[in-house]
Amino acid sequence: MGKRQRRENDAISKLTKKQKKHLKEFGEEHPFHDNVSERPERTQIVHLRDSPKRKNAESDDELQPEEQPSAYQKLLGTLKHSEDDSEEDESDEEEEELIEEKEESELESEQDGEEEDDTKEKEVDPVLKGVEAVVEAGGALDGVDDREGGQAGDEFTDKKHESQFCLETNIPTEGDPDGEDDTTTEGDEDTFMKHMNTELTEEEVKLMADGRKTKTQIKWPRLGNLLCTSSLERLPAPGQTSSIDIPPLHKALQANWTSLNQAFQPKGAPLQELSDLQRELLGLMGTYRDVYVPECSPSTDAKEVRSAYCLHVLNHVLKANSNVLTHNASLKVGEMAEDEARDQGLTRPKVLIVVPFRDSALQVVQTFVHLLEPKEKKIDVSNKKRFKDEFGEDPEDRPTNLIRPDDYQAIFSGNVDDHFRICVSILKRSIRLYSPFYSSDIIIASPLGLRTVLGVEGEKKRDFDFLSSIEVVVLDQADVLLMQNWEHVLHVMKHLNLQPSDSHGVDFSRVRMWNLNGWAKYYRQTLVFSSIQEPKINNILTKHSFNCRGQVATKNLPKTGSICQVLVQLPHVFQLFSADSLMDQDARFQFFVDKVLPQYRDSVMSHTFIYVPSYFDFVRLRNYLKKEEVNFTSISEYSPRSEVSRARHYFQNGDIQFLLFSERFHFYKRYTIKGIRHLLFYGLPTYPHFYSEVCNMLQAGTDVVDTASCTCTALYSRYDAHKLAAVAGAERAAQMLQSKKPVHLFITGEDKAS
């Protein structure tokens, strides 16, 4: 059954655009493309008797210099002409579709009054989209052709190039920096070797498994308040910044790490080796503690943070590989016993970097190349052209005259495809892109790209052994991952550091003892960077991280909330409802249905905009409004473009009383909704600045809106403390949570806010 389905998917993927359209409209292919017989009929050889006429004909043919075209060549000529005609028809059809799309977009721009971004989300037929997804996932496992090398690029094995990038068979030559990892001066201690050689006892493992932790709080100049958590007394929390410096770097990185920020510094500005943020981050990451920084702005801090963790990751990988190569040389000459060279894990991949888009992976790889490239020389990067084609941005896809906020431009710049994975191996001053999983050092992937490989329980074709010995995990732009599908991230975290089902050719005499004991999760470092405080992201460190060296998280309260950026004179009513837990969505739903919604059912309260952060709550409210036959329309991230245009048009004209609006649609599109008179926040926004952006929509539109008659209501519980502090400010949020009054009123747009 699986082979038949795979053949059908392959057949559909090979169809042209015209053939797919015909298949969609008529349910079958055009008769012209029918295959009469897949197997050619067996040629029958008939022996004829020799005759004088036949001999004379053969002799005449031999004397004629000009060759006459055979019937087979004539048939090929007709097929060639038919293929050319079909290609011309297909190109004409594509031009007609482009013209139709252009006319449709012009009509919608006239109706909406602004240009919409069509490059971020494309409409695809659900059936064909599902088929293409299956084919892409299956093709990735079966082997995709290497565009540059012309070889079958299997993601798990590559026997032809295995010896070139295999650590066990390589020995450093004289003067090779890959075999020199001692970059410290006498008396100093390398933090990498100190962390890898730390031996845990069974009592300490049981103590960490019980979850007993001690918490301390310190303050650093740039990161601010740091909450330090530790489980073992002999591995205490970090001290002040004066006691922590940049960790010792590998020799291959010493030449270029000082120019780390040169790529994105303004022209003419003095070159700064490290910013204050990078210096403190490297100091924390060098101690191999878990680090959580939820205040990384995508427009200001993202590049500095990316450069810092790329330097830390490369330093870790180079030192680990150099340690293996040095032991290889010692074992060859007999200077070391086999049991002493325990320097590897059960599998080779050491670092997992999870990023949301292909452009993020492109930036990471470019940073690797910049850090490893010697001065006035070019580093050997294999499959560079293929990587640039697949992860680069097409200039034609870039929208023109698109006005969006700075954070939107920073997040969605470049290639925004969210289904990818690429493995990188580093050895002997060379970088190998698209290396197989079990021959790579670093895996860069999106949650969706990993999920298609990991699979779920019950699937025959799944593999997660390559995550068994991951030593460093980086979750960059975790807030964007939260907007994609957080379940994929949790699925990846659950499959880290599990015992592999196969040996994968490992030499067990070289495997560290804590890897053999199944204690790899207690040595794994988890680095999480986000732009917002969110309990779901914080749950990664509390529930899925078990680092023996503890954790460090920044805990800074916002002094001013995003309500200060509201420019419209508007009364803001915050209503408190009681809930039993953070996941108690029934209490919020019942409070909204029983207490809030009846106040807006009157026809006077038209043009009501309902903002819903969670898609599950969005579906629940949509079903309820349909059941109650309420005059409403809805817009979500799954709404087609035409449906969005109709909903905005009807809501602006007042034909629809309620507009149900999902937060993810606002995150991916940032459209300005016109005609809003009354705002209902079913929950506080995940991003604080979304609150002010939505409130400022009241002044959009051709008609002059009397904001004195407009209202804004937001619901919150005591479990929404972080979101409330980000919207209203820390001091006001504390007063609201401690007050006995369930309703609080603030007015914006005046000289003084009350």
C-alpha positions in Angstrom: 0.0 0.0 0.0 2.8 2.4 0.9 4.7 1.7 -2.4 1.5 2.3 -4.4 0.8 5.6 -2.7 4.4 6.7 -3.2 4.2 5.9 -6.9 1.0 7.9 -7.1 2.5 10.9 -5.3 5.6 10.8 -7.6 3.3 10.7 -10.6 1.4 13.7 -9.5 4.5 15.7 -8.6 5.8 15.1 -12.1 2.7 16.6 -13.8 3.0 20.1 -15.3 0.9 23.0 -14.1 -1.5 22.6 -17.0 -1.9 18.9 -16.3 -2.6 19.5 -12.6 -5.2 22.1 -13.5 -6.9 19.6 -15.8 -6.8 16.9 -13.2 -8.3 19.2 -10.6 -11.2 20.3 -12.9 -12.1 17.0 -14.6 -10.9 14.4 -12.1 -8.7 12.7 -14.7 -5.8 13.5 -17.0 -6.2 14.6 -20.6 -6.3 11.6 -23.0 -3.2 13.0 -24.7 -1.1 12.2 -21.6 -2.4 8.7 -21.2 0.2 5.9 -21.1 -1.1 3.2 -23.3 1.4 0.6 -22.0 4.0 1.1 -19.3 6.0 -1.9 -20.5 7.1 -2.0 -24.1 6.1 -5.0 -26.0 8.7 -7.6 -26.6 10.3 -7.3 -30.0 9.7 -10.4 -32.2 12.4 -11.3 -34.7 11.1 -12.9 -37.8 13.6 -14.6 -40.1 12.8 -14.3 -43.8 14.1 -16.5 -46.5 16.8 -15.1 -48.7 15.8 -14.0 -52.1 17.5 -12.4 -55.0 15.3 -9.3 -54.7 16.2 -8.9 -51.0 19.9 -9.2 -51.6 19.8 -6.6 -54.4 17.9 -4.2 -52.2 20.4 -4.6 -49.4 23.3 -4.0 -51.7 21.6 -0.9 -53.1 21.1 0.6 -49.6 24.8 0.1 -48.9 25.8 2.0 -52.0 23.6 5.1 -51.2 25.5 7.7 -49.3 22.4 9.6 -47.9 20.6 7.9 -45.0 16.8 8.0 -45.0 15.0 8.7 -41.7 13.6 5.6 -40.1 10.0 5.2 -38.8 11.4 5.4 -35.3 13.0 8.8 -36.0 9.8 10.1 -37.6 7.9 9.1 -34.4 10.4 10.9 -32.2 10.0 14.0 -34.3 6.2 14.0 -33.9 6.6 13.6 -30.1 9.1 16.4 -29.9 6.7 18.8 -31.7 3.8 17.8 -29.4 6.0 18.5 -26.3 7.0 21.9 -27.7 3.3 22.7 -28.3 2.4 21.7 -24.7 5.2 23.8 -23.3 4.0 26.8 -25.3 0.4 26.2 -24.1 1.6 26.0 -20.6 3.6 29.2 -20.8 0.6 31.0 -22.3 -1.6 29.7 -19.5 0.9 30.9 -16.9 0.9 34.4 -18.5 -2.9 34.4 -18.4 -2.9 33.4 -14.7 -0.4 36.1 -13.9 -2.6 38.7 -15.6 -5.7 37.5 -13.7 -3.8 37.6 -10.4 -2.6 41.1 -11.2 -6.1 42.3 -12.1 -7.5 40.7 -8.9 -4.8 42.3 -6.7 -5.5 45.7 -8.3 -9.2 45.4 -7.5 -8.5 44.4 -4.0 -6.1 47.2 -3.5 -8.7 49.7 -4.7 -11.2 48.2 -2.2 -8.9 48.0 0.8 -7.0 51.1 0.2 -3.6 49.6 0.8 -1.3 47.1 -0.8 -1.4 43.6 0.6 1.5 41.3 1.1 1.0 38.3 -1.2 4.5 36.8 -0.9 4.1 35.7 2.7 1.2 33.3 2.2 0.3 31.7 -1.1 -3.0 30.0 -1.9 -2.6 26.4 -2.9 -5.1 23.7 -3.6 -5.4 21.7 -0.3 -5.2 18.3 -2.2 -2.2 19.2 -4.2 -0.6 20.9 -1.2 -0.9 17.8 0.8 0.4 15.6 -2.0 3.4 17.9 -2.5 4.1 17.9 1.3 4.1 14.1 1.3 6.3 13.9 -1.7 8.7 16.5 -0.2 8.9 14.7 3.1 9.3 11.3 1.5 11.8 12.5 -1.0 13.9 14.0 1.7 14.2 10.6 3.3 14.6 8.5 0.2 17.3 10.8 -1.2 17.2 14.1 -3.0 19.5 14.7 -6.0 22.5 16.9 -5.3 22.2 19.8 -7.7 25.9 20.7 -7.6 27.5 17.3 -7.2 24.9 15.4 -9.2 24.8 12.7 -6.6 22.0 11.2 -4.5 22.2 13.2 -1.3 20.8 10.8 1.3 20.3 12.5 4.7 21.6 9.6 6.7 24.5 8.0 4.8 27.0 9.2 2.3 29.5 6.4 1.8 31.5 8.1 -1.0 32.5 11.1 1.1 32.4 9.4 4.5 36.2 8.9 4.8 36.9 12.6 4.0 34.9 14.0 6.9 35.1 11.1 9.3 36.6 12.1 12.6 37.9 8.6 13.5 40.0 8.2 10.4 41.5 11.7 10.3 44.8 12.6 11.9 46.0 16.2 12.3 49.2 17.1 10.4 52.0 19.2 11.7 50.8 22.8 12.1 47.2 21.9 11.6 45.0 24.1 13.9 42.4 21.4 14.0 44.6 19.4 16.2 45.4 22.2 18.6 42.8 23.1 21.1 45.0 24.3 24.0 44.4 28.1 23.7 44.7 28.9 27.4 47.7 30.2 29.3 49.4 28.3 32.1 47.2 28.2 35.2 43.9 28.7 33.3 41.4 26.0 32.9 39.5 25.4 29.7 35.8 25.5 30.4 35.0 23.1 27.6 37.2 20.3 29.0 36.1 21.2 32.5 32.5 20.6 31.5 33.0 17.5 29.5 35.2 15.8 32.1 32.8 16.5 35.0 31.8 13.2 36.5 28.4 13.0 38.2 27.6 10.5 40.9 24.4 8.5 41.1 23.3 10.5 44.2 23.7 13.7 42.3 21.7 12.4 39.4 18.9 11.4 41.7 19.0 14.8 43.4 18.6 16.5 40.0 15.8 14.1 39.0 13.9 15.1 42.1 13.9 18.7 41.0 15.4 20.3 44.1 16.9 23.6 43.1 18.3 26.7 44.8 17.6 30.1 43.4 19.7 33.3 43.7 19.4 36.6 42.0 22.2 38.9 40.7 22.3 42.0 38.6 24.5 42.6 35.6 24.9 46.0 33.8 23.4 45.0 30.4 21.3 41.9 31.0 19.8 43.4 34.2 18.3 41.1 36.8 19.4 37.5 36.5 17.6 34.6 38.2 20.1 31.8 38.7 19.0 28.3 39.4 21.4 25.5 40.5 20.9 21.9 41.6 24.3 20.9 42.9 26.3 22.7 45.6 29.7 22.0 43.9 28.5 23.8 40.8 27.3 27.2 42.2 25.6 30.0 40.4 27.6 32.6 38.5 28.9 35.7 40.2 29.2 39.3 39.1 30.4 40.3 35.6 33.9 41.1 36.9 34.4 37.4 37.7 33.3 36.1 34.3 35.2 36.7 31.1 35.1 35.5 27.5 35.9 31.8 27.5 39.1 30.6 25.8 38.6 30.3 22.0 39.9 27.7 19.6 43.0 28.8 17.5 41.0 28.8 14.3 38.6 31.4 15.7 41.2 33.8 17.2 41.8 35.6 13.9 38.3 36.6 13.1 36.3 36.8 16.3 37.3 40.4 16.8 35.6 41.4 13.6 32.4 39.6 14.6 30.2 42.8 14.4 31.8 44.2 11.3 29.1 42.9 8.9 26.2 44.8 10.4 27.9 47.9 11.9 27.2 51.2 10.1 29.8 52.5 7.7 32.3 54.8 9.2 31.6 53.8 12.8 34.6 52.6 14.9 34.9 48.8 15.0 33.7 47.4 18.2 35.0 43.9 19.0 32.2 42.9 21.3 29.1 44.8 22.5 28.2 44.7 26.1 25.4 42.3 25.4 27.7 39.9 23.5 30.3 40.0 26.2 27.9 39.1 28.9 26.2 36.4 26.8 29.5 34.8 25.9 30.5 34.9 29.6 27.3 33.0 30.5 27.4 30.6 27.6 31.0 29.8 28.3 30.1 28.4 31.7 27.8 25.8 29.9 24.8 26.9 31.9 21.3 27.1 30.3 20.6 30.7 29.3 17.2 32.2 28.7 17.1 35.8 27.4 13.5 37.0 26.6 14.3 40.6 25.7 16.0 40.2 22.3 14.5 42.7 20.0 14.4 41.5 16.4 15.3 44.9 15.0 18.1 45.8 17.4 19.5 42.8 19.3 18.9 39.8 17.0 22.2 40.2 15.0 24.3 40.6 18.1 22.7 37.6 19.8 23.1 35.4 16.7 26.8 36.3 16.3 27.4 35.5 20.0 25.8 32.0 20.0 27.4 31.2 16.6 30.8 31.9 18.1 30.1 29.8 21.1 28.8 26.9 19.0 31.8 26.9 16.7 34.2 27.1 19.6 32.4 24.0 21.1 32.5 22.0 17.9 36.1 22.8 17.0 37.4 21.9 20.4 35.4 18.7 20.4 36.7 17.7 17.0 40.3 18.7 17.9 40.1 16.6 20.9 39.2 13.6 18.8 41.9 14.2 16.2 44.5 14.6 18.9 43.5 11.3 20.4 43.6 9.7 17.0 47.3 10.7 16.6 48.1 9.5 20.1 46.4 6.2 19.6 48.3 5.6 16.3 51.7 6.0 17.9 50.7 4.1 21.0 50.9 7.0 23.5 47.4 6.4 24.8 45.4 3.4 25.7 42.1 2.8 24.0 40.1 3.1 27.2 41.6 6.6 27.9 40.4 8.2 24.7 36.7 8.7 25.6 35.9 11.8 23.7 32.7 11.1 21.7 29.0 10.6 22.1 26.9 7.8 20.7 26.4 9.8 17.5 28.4 12.6 16.0 25.9 15.5 15.9 26.7 17.8 18.8 24.7 21.0 18.2 21.1 21.6 17.2 20.1 25.1 16.2 16.3 25.6 15.7 15.3 28.7 13.8 12.0 29.7 12.2 12.9 30.5 8.6 15.4 29.7 5.9 16.8 33.2 6.0 17.7 32.7 9.7 19.6 29.5 8.7 21.3 31.5 5.9 22.5 34.1 8.4 23.8 31.4 10.8 25.8 29.7 8.0 27.2 33.0 6.8 28.4 33.8 10.3 30.1 30.4 10.5 31.9 31.1 7.2 33.0 34.6 8.4 34.4 33.2 11.7 36.3 30.4 10.1 37.6 32.1 6.9 41.3 33.0 7.2 42.4 36.4 6.3 43.0 37.0 2.6 41.9 33.4 1.8 38.7 31.6 0.9 37.4 28.8 3.0 36.3 25.6 1.2 32.5 25.4 1.5 30.9 22.5 -0.4 27.5 22.8 -2.0 27.6 26.5 -1.7 25.7 27.2 -4.8 22.9 24.8 -3.9 22.7 26.4 -0.5 22.4 29.9 -1.9 19.7 28.8 -4.3 17.6 27.1 -1.7 18.0 29.5 1.2 18.6 32.8 -0.5 15.9 35.3 -1.4 14.6 35.8 -4.9 14.5 39.6 -5.6 11.3 39.2 -7.6 9.5 37.8 -4.5 10.3 41.0 -2.5 7.2 43.1 -2.2 7.4 46.7 -3.2 5.8 49.8 -1.5 4.9 47.7 1.6 4.6 49.7 4.7 5.0 47.6 7.8 6.5 48.1 11.3 10.3 47.7 11.9 9.9 44.4 13.8 7.9 42.9 10.9 10.6 43.9 8.4 13.2 42.4 10.6 11.4 39.1 11.2 10.1 38.5 7.6 13.1 39.7 5.6 14.6 37.1 3.2 13.4 33.6 2.5 10.5 32.9 4.9 10.0 29.2 4.1 9.5 27.3 7.4 10.1 23.7 6.2 13.8 23.0 6.0 16.8 21.2 7.6 20.5 21.3 6.8 23.4 19.5 8.4 26.9 21.0 8.6 30.2 19.2 9.3 33.4 21.1 10.0 36.8 19.6 9.6 40.3 20.8 8.5 39.3 24.4 7.8 36.4 23.4 5.5 32.7 23.4 5.9 30.5 20.7 4.3 26.9 21.7 3.8 24.2 19.1 3.3 26.2 16.5 5.1 24.3 13.4 6.3 22.8 13.4 9.8 25.3 10.9 11.2 28.3 12.6 9.6 27.5 16.1 10.7 28.5 18.3 13.7 25.7 20.9 13.5 22.0 20.5 12.6 20.2 23.7 11.6 16.5 23.1 11.1 13.0 24.4 11.6 10.6 22.6 14.0 8.5 21.5 11.0 11.6 20.2 9.1 12.6 18.1 12.1 9.1 16.9 12.8 8.9 15.3 9.3 12.0 13.2 10.1 11.2 12.4 13.7 7.7 11.2 12.9 5.3 9.9 15.5 4.9 6.6 17.3 3.6 4.0 15.0 5.2 5.3 11.8 7.5 2.9 10.1 9.8 5.5 8.5 11.1 7.7 11.4 14.5 8.3 12.9 15.6 10.3 15.9 18.9 8.6 16.9 20.9 11.5 15.5 19.6 13.6 18.5 21.0 11.2 21.1 24.2 13.0 21.8 23.3 16.6 21.3 25.4 18.8 23.7 24.2 22.3 22.8 20.6 23.3 21.8 19.8 26.8 20.5 16.2 28.0 20.2 16.6 31.3 18.4 13.5 33.6 17.9 11.5 31.3 20.2 8.6 33.8 20.0 8.3 33.3 16.2 8.4 29.5 16.8 5.5 30.0 19.2 3.5 31.6 16.4 4.3 28.7 14.0 3.5 25.6 15.9 4.8 25.1 19.4 3.8 21.5 19.5 6.6 20.8 17.0 9.1 22.4 19.3 8.0 20.3 22.3 8.1 17.2 20.1 11.7 17.9 19.3 12.6 18.5 22.9 11.1 15.2 24.0 13.3 13.3 21.5 16.6 14.8 22.6 19.3 12.6 24.3 17.3 9.4 24.1 19.2 6.1 23.8 19.6 5.2 20.1 18.1 2.1 18.7 21.2 1.3 16.6 24.9 1.6 17.1 25.4 3.5 13.8 29.0 2.2 13.6 30.2 3.9 16.8 33.4 2.7 18.6 32.1 2.2 22.1 35.7 2.4 23.5 35.7 6.1 22.5 32.2 6.9 24.0 32.1 8.9 27.2 30.8 7.1 30.2 28.0 9.6 30.9 26.8 9.0 27.4 26.8 5.2 28.0 24.9 5.7 31.3 22.2 7.7 29.6 23.0 10.9 31.4 23.6 13.1 28.3 20.6 15.3 29.2 22.3 16.4 32.4 25.3 17.7 30.3 23.2 19.4 27.6 23.2 23.2 27.4 20.0 24.9 26.3 20.1 28.4 24.9 16.8 30.2 24.4 16.4 33.6 22.9 13.1 35.4 22.6 11.7 38.9 22.4 8.9 38.4 24.9 8.2 36.8 28.3 6.0 33.8 27.7 5.2 30.9 30.1 5.2 28.4 27.3 8.8 29.4 26.4 9.8 29.4 30.0 8.5 25.9 30.2 11.3 24.7 28.0 13.8 25.3 30.8 11.6 24.2 33.7 10.4 20.9 32.1 12.8 19.9 29.3 16.2 21.1 30.6 18.2 19.2 33.2 21.6 20.9 33.0 23.8 19.9 36.0 25.4 23.4 36.0 22.0 25.2 36.4 20.2 27.9 34.5 20.3 31.6 34.2 17.3 33.7 33.0 16.8 37.4 32.8 13.9 38.8 34.8 13.3 42.4 34.1 9.9 44.1 34.6 8.8 46.7 32.1 8.5 50.1 33.6 6.2 51.5 31.0 3.6 49.4 29.2 2.6 49.4 25.5 -0.6 51.3 26.5 1.6 54.4 26.5 2.0 54.1 22.7 -1.8 54.4 22.1 -2.4 57.7 20.3 -6.2 57.6 20.3 -8.3 59.1 23.1 -9.9 55.9 24.3 -11.1 54.5 27.7 -9.5 51.1 28.5 -11.5 48.8 30.7 -9.6 45.9 32.2 -11.8 43.2 33.7 -10.5 40.5 36.0 -12.0 37.0 36.0 -11.1 34.1 38.3 -9.3 31.1 36.9 -7.9 28.0 38.5 -4.8 27.7 36.3 -3.0 29.2 33.3 -4.7 26.5 31.1 -8.2 27.1 32.4 -9.8 28.3 29.2 -13.3 27.3 30.3 -13.4 30.1 32.9 -12.4 32.7 30.3 -15.0 31.5 27.8 -17.9 31.4 30.3 -17.0 34.9 31.6 -16.9 36.3 28.1 -20.2 34.6 27.0 -22.1 35.4 30.2 -20.8 38.8 31.3 -19.1 40.6 28.3 -20.8 39.6 25.1 -24.4 40.4 26.1 -23.3 44.1 26.6 -22.4 44.2 22.9 -25.4 42.4 21.4 -27.4 45.6 21.0 -27.4 47.1 17.5 -25.9 50.3 18.9 -22.7 48.5 19.6 -21.9 47.8 16.0 -18.4 47.7 14.5 -17.1 45.5 17.4 -13.7 44.0 16.9 -12.9 40.8 18.9 -9.1 40.1 19.2 -8.4 36.4 20.1 -4.7 35.4 20.9 -5.2 31.6 20.8 -6.5 29.8 17.7 -8.2 27.2 19.8 -10.2 30.0 21.5 -10.8 31.5 18.1 -12.5 28.3 16.8 -14.5 27.9 20.0 -15.9 31.4 19.8 -16.6 31.0 16.1 -18.6 27.9 16.7 -20.5 29.6 19.5 -21.4 32.7 17.4 -22.5 30.5 14.6 -24.7 28.5 16.9 -26.3 31.6 18.4 -26.8 33.1 14.8 -24.8 36.2 15.6 -24.2 38.6 12.8 -20.4 38.2 12.5 -17.5 37.4 10.3 -14.0 36.0 11.0 -10.4 36.4 9.8 -7.7 33.9 10.8 -4.3 32.9 9.4 -6.0 30.2 7.4 -8.5 32.5 5.7 -8.2 32.8 1.9 -7.3 36.2 0.5 -10.7 36.7 -1.1 -12.5 35.9 2.2 -10.3 38.4 4.1 -11.1 41.1 1.6 -14.9 40.5 1.8 -14.8 40.4 5.6 -12.9 43.7 5.8 -15.2 45.3 3.4 -18.5 44.2 5.1 -17.1 45.2 8.5 -16.1 48.6 7.4 -19.5 49.3 5.8 -21.3 48.1 8.9 -23.0 45.1 7.2 -21.4 42.9 9.9 -21.6 43.7 13.6 -18.7 41.6 14.9 -15.3 40.8 13.4 -13.6 37.8 15.0 -9.8 38.3 14.5 -6.9 35.9 15.3 -3.6 37.1 16.6 -1.6 35.0 14.2 -3.2 36.7 11.2 -2.1 40.1 12.6 1.4 38.6 13.2 1.8 37.4 9.6 0.0 40.2 7.8 -0.3 43.4 9.9 -3.2 44.7 8.0 -5.0 47.8 9.2 -8.7 47.0 9.9 -10.9 50.0 9.2 -14.2 50.8 10.8 -13.5 49.7 14.4 -15.7 51.4 17.0 -15.4 49.0 19.9 -12.5 46.7 20.9 -12.8 43.5 22.8 -9.5 41.7 23.8 -10.6 38.2 24.6 -7.1 37.8 26.0 -4.1 40.1 26.3 -1.8 40.0 23.2 1.3 37.8 23.2 3.3 40.7 21.9 2.8 43.8 24.0 3.1 46.2 21.1 0.1 44.5 19.4 -2.1 46.1 21.9 -1.2 49.7 20.9 -1.2 48.7 17.2 -4.7 47.4 17.4 -5.9 50.4 19.4 -4.4 52.8 17.0 -6.5 51.2 14.2 -9.5 53.3 15.4 -8.1 56.4 13.8 -7.7 54.6 10.4 -10.2 55.1 7.6 -11.6 57.7 5.4 -14.4 58.7 7.8 -13.5 60.9 10.8 -14.2 58.7 13.9 -15.5 60.3 17.1 -13.3 58.4 19.5 -15.4 59.7 22.4 -17.9 57.0 21.6 -15.4 54.2 21.2 -14.6 51.7 23.9 -11.9 49.1 24.6 -12.3 46.1 27.0 -9.6 43.6 27.9 -9.9 40.4 29.9 -7.2 39.1 32.2 -6.6 36.7 35.1 -4.0 36.6 37.8 -2.0 34.1 35.6 -1.6 36.8 33.0 0.8 38.8 35.1 3.6 39.0 32.5 1.3 40.1 29.7 -0.5 42.6 32.0 2.8 44.1 33.1 3.9 44.4 29.5 0.7 46.2 28.5 -0.1 48.4 31.5 3.3 48.6 33.2 4.8 46.8 36.2 3.5 49.2 38.9 0.0 49.4 37.5 -0.1 45.6 37.0 0.9 45.0 40.6 -1.9 47.3 41.8 -4.5 45.7 39.6 -3.6 42.2 40.7 -3.6 43.1 44.4 -6.7 45.2 44.3 -10.1 43.9 45.4 -11.8 45.6 42.5 -12.3 43.5 39.4 -12.6 46.4 37.0 -10.0 49.1 36.3 -10.2 52.1 33.9 -7.4 53.9 32.1 -7.8 56.7 29.5 -5.3 57.4 26.8 -4.9 60.3 24.4 -5.0 62.9 27.2 -2.3 65.0 28.8 -2.5 62.8 31.9 -3.5 59.1 32.1 -5.6 58.1 35.0 
